[in-house]
Amino acid sequence: MKIGLFFGSFNPIHVGHLIIANAMACNTDLEQVWLVVSPQNPFKKNKSLLHEFDRLDMVRMAIDDNPRLRVIDDEFRLPRPSYTIDTLTYLQEKYPQHLFRLIIGEDNLMQFPNWKNYERILEYYGLYVYPRPDAEKSPLATHENVRFIDAPLLDVSATFIRNGIREGKSIKYLVPERVEEMILRKKFYL
């Protein structure tokens, strides 16, 4: 099976993540998209990062009605910070029957050469890139293993949502209803 891996903190998961994951699962040759909840991104030091199991629960609630999407917590058991190449290697060994592709936003493509073993990721896994507003054009855009996917241009951020929660603003329609209920019930991000 050809599977797209969509890594993220998902702090919280929002409609932008879901639209991208669904577009990748339904409008490409990927048979499924697995959302990989990252316990710690090596490029981000986030003081407002919820516990990984709370973020995992929110992702699970957000996608439980879509058979093309799946959430995995494999990075929880790997050394931290989480490096994508290490997780890809681990997953390929755990699931040798699958062919994995990495899903990233166009805004990350310019910084991709800063990733650990980025050449190996390109060579063995390749990238499915979704457009991002105002993203710089990367020299990697023409690489043979980089594939741009037609998906809606979205500019929804988890930071915007967390700030809105702290300011007492509504997050309705920015996150799935069940995720909103969990955030409000557990008083996340206050």
C-alpha positions in Angstrom: 0.0 0.0 0.0 1.3 3.5 -0.8 0.9 5.7 2.3 1.5 9.4 2.8 2.9 10.4 6.2 1.8 13.7 7.5 3.9 14.7 10.5 2.8 17.4 12.9 2.5 18.6 16.5 -1.3 18.9 15.8 -1.5 21.4 18.7 -4.4 21.4 18.1 -5.4 19.6 14.9 -7.5 22.0 12.8 -9.5 22.1 9.6 -6.4 23.0 7.6 -4.7 19.8 8.6 -7.8 17.8 7.8 -8.4 19.3 4.4 -4.8 18.7 3.4 -4.8 15.1 4.7 -8.1 14.4 2.9 -6.9 16.0 -0.3 -3.8 13.9 -0.3 -5.8 10.7 0.5 -8.4 11.3 -2.2 -6.7 13.2 -5.0 -3.4 11.4 -5.3 -2.2 7.9 -5.8 -1.9 7.5 -2.0 -4.2 4.8 -0.6 -4.0 6.2 3.0 -2.6 9.1 4.9 -1.2 8.5 8.3 -1.0 11.5 10.7 2.1 11.1 12.8 1.8 13.0 16.1 5.2 14.3 16.9 6.0 14.6 20.6 8.8 17.2 20.0 9.7 18.9 16.7 13.5 19.6 16.7 12.9 23.0 15.1 10.2 24.2 17.5 10.4 24.9 21.2 6.8 25.4 22.1 5.8 26.2 25.7 2.1 25.7 24.9 2.5 22.1 23.6 -0.1 19.9 25.1 0.8 16.4 26.3 1.3 14.1 23.4 -1.6 11.8 24.4 -4.0 14.7 24.5 -3.0 15.7 21.0 -3.2 12.1 19.9 -6.8 11.9 21.3 -7.8 15.1 19.5 -6.4 13.7 16.1 -8.2 10.4 16.7 -11.5 12.2 17.3 -11.0 14.4 14.3 -10.5 11.6 11.8 -12.4 8.6 13.2 -15.0 8.8 10.5 -12.6 8.7 7.6 -11.2 5.3 6.6 -8.5 6.8 4.4 -6.9 8.6 7.4 -5.2 7.0 10.4 -3.3 8.4 13.3 -0.1 6.8 14.7 1.9 7.4 17.9 5.1 5.6 16.9 7.3 8.7 17.5 6.3 8.5 21.2 8.6 5.5 21.6 11.5 6.9 19.6 14.4 9.1 21.0 13.7 12.8 21.2 13.7 15.2 19.6 12.0 13.4 16.7 13.9 13.4 13.4 11.8 12.5 10.4 14.4 10.2 8.8 14.6 8.2 12.0 10.8 7.8 12.1 10.7 6.9 8.4 13.4 4.3 8.9 11.5 2.8 11.9 8.2 2.7 10.0 9.7 1.1 6.9 11.2 -1.6 9.1 7.9 -2.1 11.0 5.8 -2.1 7.8 8.0 -3.4 5.0 4.9 -4.1 2.9 4.1 -0.4 2.6 5.6 2.3 0.4 5.9 5.6 2.3 5.8 9.1 1.0 6.4 12.2 3.1 3.8 15.0 3.0 5.1 18.5 3.7 3.9 22.1 3.1 5.5 24.2 0.4 6.7 26.6 3.2 8.9 23.7 4.6 10.5 22.9 1.2 12.9 25.9 1.4 14.1 24.7 4.8 14.1 21.0 3.8 17.9 20.9 3.2 18.3 21.7 7.0 16.6 18.4 7.9 18.7 15.5 9.1 19.6 13.3 6.1 17.3 15.2 3.8 19.0 13.6 0.7 18.1 10.1 2.0 14.5 11.2 2.5 14.3 12.5 -1.0 16.0 9.4 -2.5 14.1 6.7 -0.6 10.7 8.3 0.2 10.1 11.4 -1.9 7.9 14.4 -1.1 4.3 15.2 -1.7 4.1 19.0 -1.3 0.9 20.9 -0.7 0.8 24.7 -1.6 1.1 27.3 1.0 0.3 31.0 0.6 3.4 33.2 0.2 5.9 30.3 0.2 9.3 31.0 -1.3 10.2 29.0 -4.4 12.7 26.3 -3.4 15.5 25.0 -5.7 14.1 21.5 -4.7 10.8 22.3 -6.5 12.1 20.7 -9.7 13.6 17.6 -8.0 12.4 14.4 -9.6 11.2 13.0 -6.2 9.2 16.2 -5.3 5.6 16.1 -6.4 3.4 19.2 -6.0 -0.2 18.3 -5.2 -3.2 20.5 -6.1 -4.8 21.3 -2.8 -6.7 24.3 -1.4 -4.5 27.2 -0.3 -5.0 27.4 3.5 -3.7 29.8 6.0 -5.1 28.4 9.3 -2.6 28.0 12.1 -2.7 26.3 15.5 -1.0 29.4 16.9 -3.9 31.5 15.8 -6.3 29.0 17.4 -4.4 28.9 20.7 -4.3 32.7 20.8 -8.0 32.9 20.2 -8.7 30.4 23.0 -6.6 32.5 25.4 -8.4 35.6 24.3 -11.8 34.0 24.8 -12.7 34.0 21.1 -14.7 31.3 19.3 -12.8 28.6 17.5 -15.9 27.2 15.9 -15.3 25.9 12.4 -11.5 26.1 12.9 -11.4 22.7 14.6 -13.8 19.8 14.4 -16.7 20.1 16.8 -15.6 17.2 19.0 -12.1 18.7 19.2 -13.6 22.1 20.2 -15.7 20.4 22.9 -12.6 18.6 24.3 -10.5 21.8 24.3 -13.2 23.7 26.1 -14.0 20.9 28.6 -10.4 20.3 29.6 -9.5 24.0 29.4 -6.6 23.5 27.1 -4.4 26.4 26.1 -5.8 28.8 28.8 
